[in-house]
Amino acid sequence: MVLNYIWVGFVLIAILVGLIKLIFLGDTEVLPAIGLSTFDNAKLAFEISIYLTGVMALWLGLMRVGEKGGVIKVLSRLIAPFFRRIFPEIPKDHPASGSMIMNIAANMIGLDNAATPLGLKAMEDLQELNPQKDTASNAQIMFLVLNTSGLTLLPINVMVFRAQLGAVDPSDVFIPILIATFVSSLVGLLVVAAYQRINLLDKVVLAYLGTVTLFIAGLIYFFQSIPQDQVNVYSSNLSYIFMLMIIGSFIGMALYKRINVYETFVEGAKEGFGVAIKIIPYLVAMLVAIGVFRASGTLDLIVEGFSQVVGFFGINTDFIPAMPTAVIRPLSGSGARAMMIETMTNYGADSFAGRLSSIMQGTTETTFYVIAVYFGAVNIRKTRYAITAGLIADAAGILAAILVAYLFFH
C-alpha cells in the first residue's frame, strides 16, 4: 500500500508540476521532457535487467554451491552462543533458535531466497512461545530488528547494479557497506536490548560484539591513517580479498563434502534468468515514476531546497543528492533500488552521490516491508516498539553511510 502511494504520488505530482510550469511559466519543454523520460527509463530498466541475467546466474550459482557446502550451518554454529544470550526467553534447543540463526546467516551472505522462508518459519516457531498471540513478543521484536538492520557480508545486488551502470570498480563500496551495516545492526541491537533490559555485559556477548567492533574500528583507523589518494586502492584490494575468500570458502567446503561443484553451480545459475525477468516490471514501474518526477524538476527542487537548508549551517552538501534513496529505503526495497539506479544514472556510478546511494542501499533492509510480511504471517497486530527500534537502526545506518562515504570517497 505504501509503495502504491509513492508511485502514484511521483507520477501525479510530476504531471501537475509540468502543467503549472507550462501554463504559468510558459515552459514549453517540460511536458515533452516528462514524456520522453518514460521511454528512456523503460529502456534503461530493460537493459539493466538483461545485463543482470548473466551476473545473477553467476552469483546464484556460487550461492548454491555455498548453501550445499554447508556455509549456513557453519555460520549458525558460530552465531549460536551469542543468540542464546540475546534471546533469553527462548528455551535451549527450541526449533526457533535454529530457524532464526539460519535466517540471519543466509541474509549475511546474500541468500535472500533462502532467508525469507527461514525467517517466516522462525516467526511461526516464535509464535508458539508467544503468550499473547496478537502482540509481538520480545523475541519476535529482537529478531525483526536484526533483520531490518540488514547485516550484510556480501552486497552482491549493489555491486551488480554498479557494474551495469559503468562503475570502474563495482566493489569499491564493499567495505564502506560492511562498516555502515554493522553500525545499523549494532544500534538496533542496543535499542532493543535497552527496551528489553537484556544484559549486554555478559562475557559471551562482549566477546562477540567486541571482536567485530575491534575489526570495524581497525578498518576505520587503517583507512584514516593512509593518504586519501590511496584509500580507493586499498579499499578495492581488500574488498576483492574478502570477496574471493568467501567464494573460495564456498567451493572449498563443497569439495570437502564431495559435492559436484560444477553441477551445483549450474543448478543455481539456472535461476538467474528467472530472477532477472521477474525484476523487469518493478524496475520499469519505479524508474519511470522517478524519471518523470525528476524530468518535471520536482526532485531537483526538493534536493536543492534541502541543500540550501543544510548549507545554511555550513555543512558540506555533497551528500544531499543521495538522500532520496535513504528516505525511500525503509518504505520500499524496489523503490530505493530504483532511486539508487536513478542517482547513479544522473550523477555517475563513480560520483560521490552514486557511491553514497549504493552504500545506503546496502546498509539496511526495507523496515516496513519486513515487519508487514513477518508479523502478518503470524497475525500479529500490535507491534509495540518494533517499528521505532527498526527506524532508529535505519537512521544510524544512513548516518554511518554518509560518514563512511566521506572517509572513503571525498
C-alpha positions, 0 to 999 in steps of 0.5 A: 500500500505504501509503495502504491502511494509513492508511485502514484504520488511521483507520477501525479505530482510530476504531471501537475508540476509540468502543467503549472510550469507550462501554463504559468511559466510558459515552459514549453519543454517540460511536458515533452521532457516528462514524456520522453523520460518514460521511454528512456527509463523503460529502456534503461530498466530493460537493459539493466535487467538483461545485463543482470541475467548473466551476473545473477546466474553467476552469483546464484550459482556460487550461492548454491554451491555455498548453501550445499557446502554447508556455509549456513550451518557453519555460520549458525554454529558460530552465531549460536552462543551469542543468540542464546544470550540475546534471546533469553526467553527462548528455551535451549534447543527450541526449533526457533533458535535454529530457524532464526540463526539460519535466517540471519546467516543466509541474509549475511551472505546474500541468500535472500531466497533462502532467508525469507522462508527461514525467517517466516518459519522462525516467526511461526516457531516464535509464535508458539512461545508467544503468550499473547498471540496478537502482540509481538513478543520480545523475541519476535521484536529482537529478531525483526530488528536484526533483520531490518538492520540488514547485516550484510557480508556480501552486497552482491545486488549493489555491486551488480547494479554498479557494474551495469551502470559503468562503475570502474570498480563495482566493489569499491563500496564493499567495505564502506557497506560492511562498516555502515551495516554493522553500525545499523545492526549494532544500534538496533541491537542496543535499542532493543536490548535497552527496551528489553533490559537484556544484559549486554555485559555478559562475557559471551556477548562482549566477546562477540560484539567486541571482536567485530567492533575491534575489526570495524574500528581497525578498518576505520583507523587503517583507512584514516591513517593512509593518504586519501589518494590511496584509500580507493586502492586499498579499499578495492584490494581488500574488498576483492580479498574478502570477496574471493575468500568467501567464494573460495570458502564456498567451493572449498567446503563443497569439495570437502563434502564431495559435492559436484561443484560444477553441477551445483553451480549450474543448478543455481545459475539456472535461476538467474534468468528467472530472477532477472525477468521477474525484476523487469516490471518493478524496475520499469514501474519505479524508474519511470515514476522517478524519471518523470518526477525528476524530468518535471524538476520536482526532485531537483527542487526538493534536493536543492531546497534541502541543500540550501537548508543544510548549507545554511549551517555550513555543512558540506552538501555533497551528500544531499543528492543521495538522500532520496534513496535513504528516505525511500529505503525503509518504505520500499526495497524496489523503490530505493533500488530504483532511486539508487539506479536513478542517482547513479544514472544522473550523477555517475556510478563513480560520483560521490552521490552514486557511491553514497546511494549504493552504500545506503542501499546496502546498509539496511533492509526495507523496515516496513516491508519486513515487519508487514510480511513477518508479523502478518504471517503470524497475525500479529497486530500490535507491534509495540516498539518494533517499528521505532527500534527498526527506524532508529537502526535505519537512521544510524545506518544512513548516518554511518553511510554518509560518514563512511562515504566521506572517509572513503570517497571525498 
